Amino acid sequence: MKPLGRHVLAEIYGCEYDILNDIARVERIMVNAALEAGAEIREFVFHKFSPQGVSGVVVISESHLAIHTWPELGYAAVDVFTCGDKVDPWDACNYLTEQFCAKHLTAKETKRGIFPDILHQEAVNL
C-alpha cells in the first residue's frame, strides 16, 4: 500500500540569531516554505518566547509545518508533514535551511499511514 503521507523531521543548525528570534520573519519564512512546496495554507499561529525563541505551526490542506527555535544556539527544530503527492516536504526543508542562513541540515523522512494488510482490508470494508 502506498503511504498516506511523508513526515520529515529536520534539525537545522548554524542559523542566524536575528532571523530565528524574529517572530514576523520566522512566520513569513514558514508560510513561504509551505508555498514553495506547493501546499495550500489554511491558517497559522506563532508565539514569541522571552527572552528568545519562536514556536509556530502552519496548517496546510496537506497537513502541517511546525517549528521551534533556539536562537541562542542557532538551532531550529522543524517538522514537515505532507499527505498526497502534490507537496514535497523536502522543498520546504531546503527553503527553510536557505532562508535561515543555516550551515547544516540533518533530516530524516518517515512514511506515514502504511497500513498492515489486515488493517488495510478492515479500513476498506468500513
Number of C-alpha atoms within 10 A of each C-alpha: 9 10 13 14 20 21 21 22 18 22 17 24 20 17 24 18 19 13 18 26 23 15 20 15 15 23 22 10 18 25 22 18 25 28 16 18 19 16 24 15 17 12 12 16 11 17 14 16 13 8 7 15 20 22 22 20 21 22 20 20 13 20 20 22 25 19 19 20 25 19 20 15 13 21 23 26 16 24 21 25 24 26 22 13 10 11 22 21 27 19 16 27 27 16 18 24 21 14 18 23 17 17 13 13 17 9 14 10 14 12 15 15 14 13 15 9 10 8 11 13 11 10 10 7 7 5
